[in-house]
Amino acid sequence: MKKLILLGILISIISCNKDSKNEIGAQWKIDKAWAWYDDQPWLVGTNFNPSTTINQLEFWQENTFDIEVIERELSWSAELGMNLHRVYLHNLLWQQDSVGFLDRIDQYLSISDKYNIKTMLVLLDDVWHPVPKLGKQPAPTPHVHNSGWVQAPGAAILSDMDRHNELEGYIKGVITRFANDKRVIVWDLYNEPDNVSQNEGRKDLEVRDKHIYSLALLKKVMTWAREMNPTQPLTTGIWKGDVNHWGTPDSLPELDRYMLENSDVISFHSYDGDMNVVQQKISELKKYGRPMFCTEYLARGSGNTFESVMPLLKENKIGAINWGFVSGKTNTIYPWESWYKTYTSEPKIWHHDILRGDGTPYSKAEVQYISKMIKAE
């Protein structure tokens, strides 16, 4: 009888362990996602790009990878109580020098870990300039929002499905290196797929019917990432469309539906000034039953502020990641309208970002509020 009881216990343990894990290549089960998320504190931070770099390439290329600036700015982040940064990578960096690139990511993660800051790595991005180029990056266009940010992989590869497989080594190589690294907390596979640049001079460089190519590439990237079976969850964030349909996948475009139905944790963007819309997004996305991250917010001029958005995210324990930290080459203190409206000096109301280049805050009251909200957790 004792042998039968012990055998039953052993079978039960094996069954539980089997149920708690996913087969390689499978989306995390909901209970696994929550078991992982419930172990986390309220995750709060910023989309981080050093103030001295204009884009992902200048951030990570050997000649412009600046440990001193990164260290200084991460220490300021830690002083506010932030515990998470969302950080963009780029496929061209892998093409240029895969070994050096991975080593620099490791250096960055070591500094972040020193300040108890986890990292969400972003692998691809459909936003801004469609033609990324290695080497020396352009100087910022004065007073223009994000004039030098570049897409990954860019129009040439995205528009040619036969070339999508060129990215397989990059996706698998980066994920494999950090698949069991506790300093990396989430993989954000593809930022804002099907975002079409509206800047004059760039529209003609964009991919026609971009959503078709972005979906095809995302499906491949998701498959490659699943094959690596990282210990961290995968996500791709919804960012546009009719909010009223976000919770009903059958009503969504195929790309948006795929993003939501294949993410281990749900992520979304919300620059909305109307907090009723932000709440509607949260309510709709809760229907998927998974943990959530707001991976981009903060547009002060429209009323999307820390004071208005953070309480909603904290109340629902949604990871809160605003755009921008230290004002610098990206010029994201300027609003999106600076693409077509001329600015000649610093705007009275900053669009994004929190600190000036010397570490002093745009608003003392604001940083006090951020710190209080985080440290009261």
C-alpha positions as semicolon CSV with decimal commas, in nm:
position;residue;x (nm);y (nm);z (nm)
1;M;0,000;0,000;0,000
2;K;0,280;0,244;0,090
3;K;0,445;0,174;-0,246
4;L;0,119;0,254;-0,426
5;I;0,078;0,579;-0,232
6;L;0,436;0,683;-0,310
7;L;0,384;0,592;-0,675
8;G;0,068;0,803;-0,684
9;I;0,248;1,100;-0,532
10;L;0,532;1,065;-0,783
11;I;0,290;1,051;-1,077
12;S;0,109;1,356;-0,939
13;I;0,433;1,552;-0,908
14;I;0,539;1,459;-1,261
15;S;0,198;1,557;-1,397
16;C;0,207;1,893;-1,216
17;N;0,555;1,966;-1,346
18;K;0,448;1,874;-1,698
19;D;0,142;2,098;-1,676
20;S;0,343;2,390;-1,540
21;K;0,577;2,390;-1,839
22;N;0,509;2,449;-2,204
23;E;0,624;2,242;-2,493
24;I;0,901;2,410;-2,689
25;G;0,747;2,642;-2,943
26;A;0,423;2,696;-2,750
27;Q;0,270;3,009;-2,606
28;W;0,285;3,021;-2,227
29;K;-0,026;2,895;-2,056
30;I;-0,214;3,163;-1,864
31;D;-0,139;3,012;-1,524
32;K;0,233;3,004;-1,606
33;A;0,223;3,371;-1,710
34;W;0,056;3,467;-1,382
35;A;0,288;3,252;-1,172
36;W;0,577;3,441;-1,331
37;Y;0,413;3,784;-1,300
38;D;0,293;3,744;-0,942
39;D;0,656;3,701;-0,843
40;Q;0,737;4,051;-0,974
41;P;0,705;4,384;-0,796
42;W;0,513;4,660;-0,972
43;L;0,745;4,711;-1,271
44;V;0,801;5,077;-1,350
45;G;1,051;5,251;-1,573
46;T;1,122;5,413;-1,903
47;N;1,214;5,348;-2,264
48;F;1,587;5,405;-2,228
49;N;1,821;5,550;-2,487
50;P;2,132;5,739;-2,366
51;S;2,095;6,114;-2,410
52;T;2,413;6,126;-2,620
53;T;2,277;5,891;-2,889
54;I;2,021;5,964;-3,159
55;N;1,906;5,608;-3,221
56;Q;1,961;5,237;-3,158
57;L;2,269;5,220;-3,382
58;E;2,451;5,505;-3,212
59;F;2,359;5,355;-2,874
60;W;2,524;5,018;-2,944
61;Q;2,799;5,064;-3,206
62;E;3,146;5,021;-3,060
63;N;3,266;5,376;-3,129
64;T;2,966;5,540;-2,961
65;F;2,879;5,290;-2,686
66;D;2,940;5,511;-2,383
67;I;2,967;5,323;-2,054
68;E;3,016;5,644;-1,856
69;V;2,692;5,803;-1,981
70;I;2,497;5,479;-1,940
71;E;2,622;5,438;-1,583
72;R;2,537;5,795;-1,490
73;E;2,188;5,789;-1,637
74;L;2,097;5,449;-1,496
75;S;2,201;5,572;-1,151
76;W;1,956;5,862;-1,190
77;S;1,686;5,616;-1,286
78;A;1,754;5,407;-0,978
79;E;1,734;5,717;-0,759
80;L;1,375;5,763;-0,878
81;G;1,303;5,403;-0,782
82;M;1,267;5,269;-1,136
83;N;1,319;4,894;-1,172
84;L;1,263;4,834;-1,544
85;H;1,389;4,976;-1,873
86;R;1,271;4,897;-2,223
87;V;1,572;4,901;-2,458
88;Y;1,590;4,878;-2,839
89;L;1,838;4,667;-3,033
90;H;1,893;4,646;-3,411
91;N;1,963;4,367;-3,658
92;L;2,237;4,565;-3,835
93;L;2,440;4,560;-3,513
94;W;2,440;4,181;-3,527
95;Q;2,542;4,193;-3,893
96;Q;2,822;4,436;-3,817
97;D;2,981;4,257;-3,520
98;S;2,771;3,990;-3,350
99;V;3,027;3,901;-3,084
100;G;3,102;4,261;-2,989
101;F;2,732;4,348;-2,994
102;L;2,645;4,067;-2,754
103;D;2,930;4,167;-2,526
104;R;2,807;4,526;-2,515
105;I;2,455;4,411;-2,432
106;D;2,607;4,208;-2,151
107;Q;2,795;4,515;-2,025
108;Y;2,475;4,717;-2,031
109;L;2,285;4,448;-1,841
110;S;2,561;4,433;-1,579
111;I;2,527;4,806;-1,514
112;S;2,148;4,779;-1,501
113;D;2,173;4,488;-1,261
114;K;2,403;4,691;-1,039
115;Y;2,114;4,934;-0,994
116;N;1,850;4,659;-0,963
117;I;1,694;4,749;-1,298
118;K;1,554;4,473;-1,519
119;T;1,552;4,505;-1,897
120;M;1,288;4,444;-2,164
121;L;1,474;4,401;-2,492
122;V;1,308;4,510;-2,820
123;L;1,433;4,323;-3,126
124;L;1,259;4,486;-3,426
125;D;1,085;4,818;-3,492
126;D;0,872;4,958;-3,776
127;V;0,897;5,320;-3,660
128;W;1,059;5,628;-3,824
129;H;1,328;5,614;-4,094
130;P;1,284;5,315;-4,332
131;V;1,649;5,308;-4,444
132;P;1,884;5,235;-4,151
133;K;2,256;5,258;-4,217
134;L;2,554;5,153;-4,009
135;G;2,837;5,388;-3,929
136;K;2,829;5,750;-3,823
137;Q;2,471;5,857;-3,757
138;P;2,327;6,194;-3,865
139;A;2,317;6,489;-3,630
140;P;1,972;6,569;-3,490
141;T;1,752;6,804;-3,689
142;P;1,717;7,097;-3,448
143;H;1,387;7,107;-3,257
144;V;1,244;6,805;-3,443
145;H;1,108;6,503;-3,257
146;N;1,311;6,182;-3,306
147;S;1,463;6,292;-3,637
148;G;1,724;6,016;-3,642
149;W;1,544;5,704;-3,517
150;V;1,558;5,412;-3,761
151;Q;1,345;5,110;-3,841
152;A;1,464;4,753;-3,793
153;P;1,510;4,576;-4,026
154;G;1,411;4,862;-4,259
155;A;1,225;4,865;-4,590
156;A;1,478;4,673;-4,801
157;I;1,450;4,354;-4,598
158;L;1,092;4,395;-4,481
159;S;0,954;4,436;-4,834
160;D;1,129;4,124;-4,965
161;M;0,991;3,811;-4,797
162;D;1,277;3,609;-4,944
163;R;1,512;3,817;-4,728
164;H;1,322;3,778;-4,399
165;N;1,528;3,470;-4,316
166;E;1,837;3,691;-4,302
167;L;1,711;3,790;-3,957
168;E;1,693;3,438;-3,817
169;G;2,052;3,437;-3,692
170;Y;2,005;3,772;-3,521
171;I;1,681;3,676;-3,345
172;K;1,800;3,334;-3,236
173;G;2,152;3,452;-3,150
174;V;2,046;3,732;-2,917
175;I;1,772;3,532;-2,749
176;T;1,993;3,227;-2,703
177;R;2,266;3,435;-2,536
178;F;2,024;3,577;-2,279
179;A;1,748;3,312;-2,270
180;N;1,825;3,219;-1,909
181;D;1,951;3,559;-1,794
182;K;1,753;3,698;-1,501
183;R;1,860;4,051;-1,593
184;V;1,635;4,027;-1,900
185;I;1,271;4,017;-1,793
186;V;1,068;4,021;-2,120
187;W;1,135;3,992;-2,494
188;D;0,943;4,253;-2,696
189;L;0,978;4,105;-3,041
190;Y;0,854;4,382;-3,268
191;N;0,766;4,742;-3,185
192;E;0,462;4,891;-3,360
193;P;0,450;4,665;-3,666
194;D;0,288;4,846;-3,962
195;N;0,374;5,191;-3,837
196;V;0,418;5,394;-4,158
197;S;0,640;5,701;-4,147
198;Q;0,449;6,022;-4,217
199;N;0,756;6,244;-4,239
200;E;0,805;6,428;-4,566
201;G;1,087;6,274;-4,765
202;R;1,034;5,933;-4,609
203;K;0,689;5,834;-4,733
204;D;0,826;5,732;-5,072
205;L;1,079;5,505;-4,899
206;E;0,812;5,317;-4,705
207;V;0,689;4,966;-4,783
208;R;0,355;4,957;-4,965
209;D;0,091;4,739;-4,798
210;K;0,328;4,728;-4,504
211;H;0,088;4,535;-4,278
212;I;0,120;4,229;-4,505
213;Y;0,496;4,220;-4,475
214;S;0,503;4,308;-4,105
215;L;0,265;4,023;-4,025
216;A;0,466;3,776;-4,232
217;L;0,786;3,879;-4,058
218;L;0,630;3,879;-3,710
219;K;0,508;3,521;-3,757
220;K;0,861;3,411;-3,847
221;V;1,016;3,601;-3,557
222;M;0,765;3,453;-3,312
223;T;0,848;3,103;-3,440
224;W;1,223;3,160;-3,411
225;A;1,186;3,300;-3,061
226;R;0,969;3,008;-2,948
227;E;1,225;2,762;-3,082
228;M;1,481;2,916;-2,845
229;N;1,242;2,854;-2,553
230;P;1,361;3,145;-2,333
231;T;1,272;3,153;-1,965
232;Q;1,132;3,503;-2,016
233;P;0,790;3,574;-2,172
234;L;0,742;3,705;-2,526
235;T;0,523;3,997;-2,625
236;T;0,437;4,231;-2,912
237;G;0,230;4,534;-2,819
238;I;-0,092;4,656;-2,978
239;W;-0,074;5,026;-3,048
240;K;-0,351;5,138;-3,286
241;G;-0,705;5,071;-3,406
242;D;-1,053;5,088;-3,255
243;V;-1,008;5,044;-2,881
244;N;-1,361;4,904;-2,852
245;H;-1,247;4,599;-3,050
246;W;-0,919;4,534;-2,870
247;G;-1,085;4,270;-2,653
248;T;-1,266;4,093;-2,940
249;P;-0,997;3,940;-3,163
250;D;-1,241;3,832;-3,432
251;S;-1,310;4,202;-3,497
252;L;-0,941;4,295;-3,530
253;P;-0,715;4,312;-3,836
254;E;-0,513;3,992;-3,870
255;L;-0,189;4,157;-3,759
256;D;-0,337;4,296;-3,436
257;R;-0,513;3,970;-3,362
258;Y;-0,192;3,772;-3,409
259;M;-0,002;4,005;-3,174
260;L;-0,254;3,966;-2,894
261;E;-0,327;3,597;-2,935
262;N;0,039;3,493;-2,942
263;S;0,190;3,704;-2,664
264;D;0,269;3,543;-2,329
265;V;0,202;3,876;-2,159
266;I;-0,010;4,149;-2,315
267;S;0,152;4,483;-2,396
268;F;0,009;4,803;-2,536
269;H;0,077;5,172;-2,599
270;S;-0,136;5,456;-2,468
271;Y;-0,060;5,819;-2,544
272;D;-0,427;5,909;-2,500
273;G;-0,513;6,229;-2,317
274;D;-0,858;6,103;-2,224
275;M;-0,821;5,870;-1,926
276;N;-1,152;5,709;-2,016
277;V;-0,980;5,576;-2,328
278;V;-0,685;5,449;-2,124
279;Q;-0,928;5,273;-1,891
280;Q;-1,114;5,128;-2,191
281;K;-0,789;4,985;-2,326
282;I;-0,718;4,823;-1,991
283;S;-1,070;4,681;-1,966
284;E;-1,062;4,538;-2,318
285;L;-0,719;4,382;-2,280
286;K;-0,810;4,223;-1,947
287;K;-1,036;3,993;-2,147
288;Y;-0,729;3,796;-2,254
289;G;-0,668;3,706;-1,890
290;R;-0,293;3,769;-1,901
291;P;-0,053;4,003;-1,717
292;M;-0,013;4,341;-1,886
293;F;0,249;4,605;-1,961
294;C;0,194;4,955;-2,094
295;T;0,521;4,982;-2,285
296;E;0,475;5,341;-2,404
297;Y;0,293;5,639;-2,257
298;L;0,351;6,009;-2,174
299;A;0,240;6,291;-2,403
300;R;0,208;6,580;-2,161
301;G;0,057;6,827;-2,406
302;S;-0,249;6,609;-2,460
303;G;-0,301;6,544;-2,089
304;N;-0,123;6,207;-2,085
305;T;0,096;6,267;-1,780
306;F;0,249;6,066;-1,499
307;E;-0,012;6,206;-1,264
308;S;-0,300;6,096;-1,488
309;V;-0,175;5,758;-1,617
310;M;0,033;5,606;-1,338
311;P;-0,258;5,567;-1,090
312;L;-0,455;5,363;-1,345
313;L;-0,158;5,138;-1,419
314;K;-0,067;5,095;-1,053
315;E;-0,423;5,014;-0,951
316;N;-0,427;4,731;-1,204
317;K;-0,061;4,628;-1,146
318;I;0,020;4,695;-1,510
319;G;0,388;4,741;-1,589
320;A;0,440;5,113;-1,659
321;I;0,705;5,220;-1,911
322;N;0,697;5,581;-2,029
323;W;0,880;5,714;-2,335
324;G;1,204;5,894;-2,268
325;F;1,427;5,960;-1,971
326;V;1,713;6,208;-2,018
327;S;1,660;6,475;-2,281
328;G;1,919;6,462;-2,557
329;K;1,979;6,384;-2,922
330;T;1,639;6,227;-2,984
331;N;1,472;6,565;-2,920
332;T;1,165;6,393;-2,781
333;I;1,087;6,687;-2,554
334;Y;0,937;6,826;-2,877
335;P;0,590;6,705;-2,980
336;W;0,510;6,498;-3,288
337;E;0,379;6,812;-3,458
338;S;0,739;6,937;-3,480
339;W;0,765;6,724;-3,797
340;Y;0,553;6,982;-3,978
341;K;0,537;7,281;-3,743
342;T;0,849;7,490;-3,683
343;Y;0,991;7,515;-3,331
344;T;1,283;7,742;-3,253
345;S;1,326;7,684;-2,880
346;E;1,245;7,438;-2,604
347;P;0,870;7,386;-2,569
348;K;0,711;7,509;-2,249
349;I;0,548;7,170;-2,203
350;W;0,782;6,879;-2,269
351;H;0,630;6,602;-2,478
352;H;0,843;6,312;-2,343
353;D;1,149;6,274;-2,116
354;I;1,198;6,346;-1,746
355;L;1,547;6,487;-1,682
356;R;1,780;6,735;-1,847
357;G;2,129;6,633;-1,954
358;D;2,277;6,741;-1,620
359;G;2,028;6,528;-1,425
360;T;1,803;6,810;-1,311
361;P;1,431;6,745;-1,361
362;Y;1,198;6,909;-1,611
363;S;0,960;6,930;-1,314
364;K;1,062;6,881;-0,952
365;A;0,703;6,812;-0,853
366;E;0,676;6,548;-1,123
367;V;0,984;6,350;-1,020
368;Q;0,872;6,366;-0,659
369;Y;0,539;6,223;-0,767
370;I;0,701;5,944;-0,972
371;S;0,929;5,848;-0,687
372;K;0,648;5,854;-0,434
373;M;0,426;5,635;-0,653
374;I;0,702;5,378;-0,699
375;K;0,839;5,373;-0,347
376;A;0,491;5,355;-0,192
377;E;0,457;5,013;-0,350
